[in-house]
C-alpha cells in the first residue's frame, strides 16, 4: 500500500547535501538583523536564537567544532516556520530555509529514535492516510481537447479528488491528465529528512517520464515551489535536463492568461490568506477581483504566515498560539463568510483554529463548487 517504501531511490548512489555544503552561505550572513523585522517567530519571542541571524551564529560554531548539535539548538531550528520571509529581506541573498533544513538533517543523524518518530509521523500523515482516503474519493474524467496538461495535486487531491480542477480547466478548452502522484515531499524536506524527500522527487520524475506532456498545472503554492525546486536537489544530470524542459504553472496563471472570468451562483463574501510560497499572487488577485458575485475583502495581514509548520511542534504551542491568534483575528476583522487560500497546508491550519467562526476552502474548490 505504501508505495514509496519500494522506490528504487534507495538503490541509487547520490551525493547527500549536508550542512557543511552551506558553510560559505552561513559565512555570508552579515548579522545585520534585517531578518528580525519579518520573522513571525521573532516577533512573538524577541529571542535572537529564534531568527536566522542567531541560528547562523550557532551553526557556524557547530561547523567550527565549538558546539554540539544539542536538543536546545534543535528546539530553535524546529521553531522556524520555513516561511522564507528572512530570505526575502536578506541583503546577502542567503536562503535560510535550505540551510535550516540541512541543519535538521545534521541533528537527526545521531538521534535514531527521534528521527524514526518524525519519519513515521509524516509517512502516516502524508502517505498512508491520504492514500486510504483516496480510495473512497470519486474520480472524474476530463473532456478531451487538443491542449493537455498534467495535474499535480499533491496531498490535497488525495483528500478532495480532481473534479474542481477538471471542471475549471475544461471550461478554457484544456484536457487534464491526472497521474497518481504522491506528496511533493515538502514536509520531509522541511524536517531535514532528505531520504524521503528525494524518494518523492524521484517518484515524480519517473511518473512524468511516462508522458510526452511537459505542461504541469498545480493548485497548491507549496507544491508548486517544491517541484520547481527539485532541480536544485537533483544529482542525476539526465533528470536535471528533463526537469528543465517542464513548464510548471499554477491554475490561476492559466485563468489570467486566458482572461477567464467566473460568476458565482449567489453573492458570497470572502477574504484570502496568501501562503508564504505563493509567488503568483497577481494571478490569484485577478481571479478574486474578476469573479462576479464575489465580494473580496483583503485582510490587513493577508500575507502573514499562518504558522502551519508549528503544528509539528506541539511542545511550543504557547509560542505558536500567538501567531495563530494574530491570523485568526485578522480574518475575523473582515467579517467575510469564507477564508480562501491556495495551499493545502495553510487550509488545514486555518481550519484548525477557526473555531467554527468562518468557513475555510481552497480557492479553486470554492470557485468550482459555486459556479
PLY file of the C-alpha trace (Angstrom):
ply
format ascii 1.0
element vertex 371
property float x
property float y
property float z
element edge 370
property int vertex1
property int vertex2
end_header
0.00 0.00 0.00
2.68 2.47 0.95
4.27 2.78 -2.45
7.27 4.96 -1.73
8.80 2.33 0.56
9.63 0.43 -2.62
11.16 3.31 -4.58
14.39 2.40 -6.34
15.78 5.62 -4.89
17.37 3.67 -2.07
19.43 1.69 -4.59
20.89 4.83 -6.20
24.21 6.37 -5.25
23.66 10.05 -4.55
25.61 12.91 -3.04
23.77 13.88 0.11
23.61 17.60 0.80
24.93 18.32 4.28
25.23 21.39 6.46
28.94 21.77 5.61
27.91 22.39 1.99
26.29 25.64 3.18
29.33 26.86 5.12
30.01 29.68 2.65
26.34 30.78 2.71
26.33 30.87 6.51
29.51 32.99 6.39
27.73 35.45 4.04
25.35 36.45 6.84
26.49 39.94 7.95
24.44 39.77 11.17
22.62 42.96 10.11
19.39 41.85 11.79
17.03 42.76 8.93
15.57 39.26 9.21
14.18 40.17 12.62
11.55 42.56 11.26
9.96 39.87 9.07
10.35 36.70 11.17
6.96 35.77 12.70
8.61 33.73 15.46
10.99 36.53 16.47
8.07 38.94 16.67
6.42 36.89 19.40
9.56 35.69 21.23
12.09 38.53 20.86
14.74 35.80 21.15
17.64 36.15 18.71
18.13 32.37 18.69
14.72 32.01 17.04
15.66 34.07 13.96
18.09 33.11 11.20
20.82 35.54 12.34
21.09 33.90 15.76
20.75 30.41 14.33
23.57 31.05 11.85
25.83 32.06 14.74
25.12 28.72 16.45
25.54 26.73 13.22
28.82 28.45 12.42
30.17 27.45 15.83
28.88 23.90 15.26
30.74 23.67 11.94
33.89 25.01 13.61
33.62 22.30 16.27
32.89 24.70 19.13
29.31 23.49 19.69
27.49 20.18 19.51
24.12 19.77 17.81
22.09 19.64 21.03
18.38 19.35 21.71
18.36 23.03 22.64
19.73 24.04 19.22
17.23 21.72 17.57
14.45 23.42 19.52
15.23 26.72 17.80
15.60 25.01 14.43
12.17 23.42 14.92
10.59 26.78 15.80
11.36 28.03 12.29
8.13 28.08 10.24
10.02 27.77 6.91
8.11 30.79 5.60
11.20 32.23 3.88
10.49 35.82 4.96
14.04 36.19 6.29
15.49 35.16 2.91
13.37 37.78 1.14
14.76 40.55 3.35
18.38 39.31 3.41
20.69 41.77 1.59
23.25 38.97 1.13
20.71 36.72 -0.57
21.14 33.85 1.89
18.48 31.12 1.60
17.97 30.41 5.29
15.29 27.74 4.75
17.62 25.38 2.86
20.33 25.85 5.49
17.99 25.11 8.39
16.67 22.01 6.61
20.26 20.77 6.31
20.82 21.56 9.99
17.79 19.43 10.93
19.28 16.58 8.90
22.53 17.02 10.86
20.66 16.76 14.16
18.76 13.62 13.20
21.95 11.84 12.12
22.67 10.85 15.71
19.09 10.74 17.03
17.74 7.44 15.73
14.62 7.32 17.94
13.58 10.95 17.35
14.21 10.55 13.61
12.13 7.36 13.49
9.19 9.01 15.26
9.35 12.02 12.92
9.56 9.82 9.81
6.62 7.65 10.87
4.53 10.69 11.74
4.98 12.25 8.31
4.68 8.99 6.40
1.31 8.40 8.04
0.06 11.99 7.59
1.31 12.47 4.02
1.38 8.91 2.72
-0.69 6.17 4.26
-3.64 8.26 5.44
-4.16 10.23 2.20
-3.86 7.01 0.15
-6.53 5.36 2.29
-8.87 8.34 1.97
-8.27 8.48 -1.79
-9.78 5.01 -2.22
-13.21 6.46 -1.42
-12.92 9.69 -3.46
-14.82 9.54 -6.79
-12.65 10.18 -9.83
-13.80 12.48 -12.63
-12.67 12.06 -16.23
-11.69 15.12 -18.20
-13.19 16.07 -21.53
-10.74 15.69 -24.41
-9.15 18.74 -26.04
-6.10 19.32 -28.22
-4.40 21.21 -25.40
-3.39 18.95 -22.49
-1.84 19.45 -19.07
-0.77 17.11 -16.28
-2.28 17.95 -12.90
-0.05 17.70 -9.82
-2.48 17.77 -6.92
-0.27 16.51 -4.10
-1.93 15.63 -0.80
-4.93 17.87 -1.46
-6.09 15.83 -4.46
-5.88 12.67 -2.34
-8.48 14.17 0.02
-10.70 16.05 -2.43
-10.25 14.39 -5.81
-9.66 16.13 -9.14
-13.16 17.29 -10.12
-12.64 21.01 -9.33
-9.52 21.32 -11.47
-11.05 19.38 -14.35
-14.23 21.46 -14.25
-12.35 24.76 -14.39
-9.69 23.72 -16.94
-12.25 22.14 -19.26
-14.06 25.49 -19.42
-10.97 27.01 -21.07
-10.59 24.14 -23.53
-7.84 22.24 -21.76
-7.79 18.50 -21.09
-6.48 17.43 -17.67
-4.42 14.26 -17.25
-4.31 13.08 -13.64
-1.43 10.69 -12.85
-1.35 9.18 -9.36
1.31 11.48 -7.86
2.32 11.19 -4.22
3.08 14.06 -1.83
5.58 16.58 -3.23
7.86 15.83 -0.26
7.88 19.33 1.23
7.06 18.16 4.81
10.04 15.77 4.70
12.39 18.42 3.32
11.36 20.93 5.99
12.21 18.36 8.65
15.64 17.60 7.21
14.56 14.16 6.02
16.36 14.22 2.66
15.95 10.47 2.13
12.16 10.53 1.91
12.16 13.90 0.17
14.34 12.62 -2.66
12.26 9.45 -2.84
9.21 11.60 -3.57
11.18 13.66 -6.06
12.31 10.54 -7.93
8.76 9.20 -7.91
7.59 12.46 -9.53
10.29 12.27 -12.21
9.65 8.60 -13.00
5.90 9.22 -13.45
6.42 12.26 -15.69
8.82 10.36 -17.94
5.91 8.12 -18.95
4.19 11.09 -20.63
5.13 13.29 -23.56
3.26 16.20 -21.96
5.59 18.76 -20.40
2.93 21.23 -19.14
2.26 20.77 -15.43
-0.53 22.57 -13.58
-0.75 22.85 -9.80
-3.25 24.35 -7.37
-1.09 24.34 -4.22
1.52 27.08 -3.82
3.75 24.92 -1.63
3.65 22.00 -4.06
4.47 24.36 -6.92
7.53 25.79 -5.16
8.72 22.33 -4.16
8.50 20.77 -7.61
10.09 23.87 -9.16
12.98 23.46 -6.69
13.54 19.76 -7.48
16.22 20.74 -9.97
18.47 22.14 -7.24
18.19 18.98 -5.11
18.63 16.58 -8.05
22.02 14.86 -8.53
21.30 12.97 -11.74
22.28 15.08 -14.79
19.79 13.32 -17.09
17.00 14.03 -14.63
18.12 17.67 -14.35
17.93 18.02 -18.13
14.45 16.50 -18.06
13.28 18.85 -15.28
14.49 21.90 -17.23
12.10 21.03 -20.06
9.00 21.11 -17.83
6.60 24.04 -17.92
5.15 24.37 -14.41
2.30 26.81 -13.73
-0.46 27.22 -11.22
-4.05 27.14 -12.39
-4.52 30.86 -11.70
-1.86 31.70 -14.29
-3.88 29.79 -16.88
-7.07 31.62 -15.94
-5.33 35.00 -16.05
-3.63 34.27 -19.38
-7.00 33.34 -20.89
-8.72 36.42 -19.35
-11.22 33.94 -17.99
-13.88 35.25 -15.62
-16.32 33.34 -13.43
-19.73 34.12 -11.99
-20.90 32.64 -8.71
-24.46 31.30 -8.46
-25.12 33.57 -5.48
-23.50 36.53 -3.72
-20.76 35.46 -1.28
-18.07 37.30 0.66
-14.53 36.04 1.15
-11.09 37.07 2.27
-7.83 35.45 1.20
-4.77 34.13 3.01
-1.62 34.37 0.88
0.62 31.36 1.54
4.29 32.12 2.09
5.11 30.06 -1.02
2.59 31.83 -3.26
4.75 33.63 -5.83
1.98 34.41 -8.34
-0.37 36.49 -6.22
-1.05 38.83 -9.14
-2.82 35.92 -10.89
-4.74 34.96 -7.77
-5.67 38.60 -7.23
-7.00 38.78 -10.79
-9.26 35.78 -10.21
-10.54 37.12 -6.88
-11.31 40.59 -8.25
-12.80 39.48 -11.57
-15.19 36.83 -10.21
-18.76 38.15 -10.35
-20.94 37.93 -7.24
-17.84 37.55 -5.04
-17.23 40.31 -2.51
-13.49 40.06 -1.93
-12.25 41.73 1.26
-8.48 41.91 1.66
-7.41 41.34 5.28
-4.79 43.62 6.80
-2.36 40.75 7.38
-3.41 38.64 4.41
0.22 37.77 3.60
1.39 36.88 7.13
2.38 33.27 7.87
-0.38 31.01 9.20
2.05 29.06 11.39
1.45 25.69 9.71
4.87 24.22 10.43
4.23 24.79 14.12
1.62 22.01 14.08
4.50 19.53 14.10
5.96 21.13 17.21
3.21 20.86 19.87
5.66 21.44 22.72
5.92 25.07 21.56
2.19 25.64 21.30
2.29 28.52 23.79
4.55 30.47 21.42
2.86 29.37 18.23
-0.65 30.07 19.52
0.22 33.79 19.46
0.79 33.54 15.71
-2.44 31.58 15.26
-4.36 34.23 17.21
-2.96 37.10 15.14
-4.00 35.37 11.93
-7.46 34.44 13.25
-8.12 37.99 14.49
-7.08 39.38 11.09
-9.54 37.06 9.33
-12.41 37.81 11.71
-11.93 41.57 11.31
-13.04 41.28 7.65
-16.40 39.71 8.64
-16.13 37.55 5.49
-18.03 34.28 5.19
-15.06 32.40 3.75
-11.30 32.40 4.12
-9.75 31.15 0.87
-6.18 30.06 0.20
-4.01 28.25 -2.35
-2.06 25.87 -0.11
-3.37 22.60 1.32
-1.28 23.00 4.47
-2.47 26.57 5.03
-6.07 25.48 4.52
-5.60 22.79 7.18
-4.09 25.26 9.65
-6.69 27.96 9.04
-9.49 25.47 9.50
-7.95 24.03 12.67
-8.07 27.30 14.59
-11.24 28.73 13.03
-13.38 27.51 15.95
-16.30 27.48 13.55
-16.25 31.29 13.14
-15.53 31.17 9.41
-15.50 28.64 6.56
-12.19 27.59 5.05
-11.74 26.49 1.45
-9.18 26.03 -1.28
-9.80 28.79 -3.82
-10.25 26.55 -6.85
-12.62 24.23 -4.97
-14.62 27.24 -3.78
-14.98 28.51 -7.33
-15.85 25.12 -8.84
-18.49 24.46 -6.16
-20.17 27.83 -6.55
-20.35 28.47 -10.30
0 1
1 2
2 3
3 4
4 5
5 6
6 7
7 8
8 9
9 10
10 11
11 12
12 13
13 14
14 15
15 16
16 17
17 18
18 19
19 20
20 21
21 22
22 23
23 24
24 25
25 26
26 27
27 28
28 29
29 30
30 31
31 32
32 33
33 34
34 35
35 36
36 37
37 38
38 39
39 40
40 41
41 42
42 43
43 44
44 45
45 46
46 47
47 48
48 49
49 50
50 51
51 52
52 53
53 54
54 55
55 56
56 57
57 58
58 59
59 60
60 61
61 62
62 63
63 64
64 65
65 66
66 67
67 68
68 69
69 70
70 71
71 72
72 73
73 74
74 75
75 76
76 77
77 78
78 79
79 80
80 81
81 82
82 83
83 84
84 85
85 86
86 87
87 88
88 89
89 90
90 91
91 92
92 93
93 94
94 95
95 96
96 97
97 98
98 99
99 100
100 101
101 102
102 103
103 104
104 105
105 106
106 107
107 108
108 109
109 110
110 111
111 112
112 113
113 114
114 115
115 116
116 117
117 118
118 119
119 120
120 121
121 122
122 123
123 124
124 125
125 126
126 127
127 128
128 129
129 130
130 131
131 132
132 133
133 134
134 135
135 136
136 137
137 138
138 139
139 140
140 141
141 142
142 143
143 144
144 145
145 146
146 147
147 148
148 149
149 150
150 151
151 152
152 153
153 154
154 155
155 156
156 157
157 158
158 159
159 160
160 161
161 162
162 163
163 164
164 165
165 166
166 167
167 168
168 169
169 170
170 171
171 172
172 173
173 174
174 175
175 176
176 177
177 178
178 179
179 180
180 181
181 182
182 183
183 184
184 185
185 186
186 187
187 188
188 189
189 190
190 191
191 192
192 193
193 194
194 195
195 196
196 197
197 198
198 199
199 200
200 201
201 202
202 203
203 204
204 205
205 206
206 207
207 208
208 209
209 210
210 211
211 212
212 213
213 214
214 215
215 216
216 217
217 218
218 219
219 220
220 221
221 222
222 223
223 224
224 225
225 226
226 227
227 228
228 229
229 230
230 231
231 232
232 233
233 234
234 235
235 236
236 237
237 238
238 239
239 240
240 241
241 242
242 243
243 244
244 245
245 246
246 247
247 248
248 249
249 250
250 251
251 252
252 253
253 254
254 255
255 256
256 257
257 258
258 259
259 260
260 261
261 262
262 263
263 264
264 265
265 266
266 267
267 268
268 269
269 270
270 271
271 272
272 273
273 274
274 275
275 276
276 277
277 278
278 279
279 280
280 281
281 282
282 283
283 284
284 285
285 286
286 287
287 288
288 289
289 290
290 291
291 292
292 293
293 294
294 295
295 296
296 297
297 298
298 299
299 300
300 301
301 302
302 303
303 304
304 305
305 306
306 307
307 308
308 309
309 310
310 311
311 312
312 313
313 314
314 315
315 316
316 317
317 318
318 319
319 320
320 321
321 322
322 323
323 324
324 325
325 326
326 327
327 328
328 329
329 330
330 331
331 332
332 333
333 334
334 335
335 336
336 337
337 338
338 339
339 340
340 341
341 342
342 343
343 344
344 345
345 346
346 347
347 348
348 349
349 350
350 351
351 352
352 353
353 354
354 355
355 356
356 357
357 358
358 359
359 360
360 361
361 362
362 363
363 364
364 365
365 366
366 367
367 368
368 369
369 370
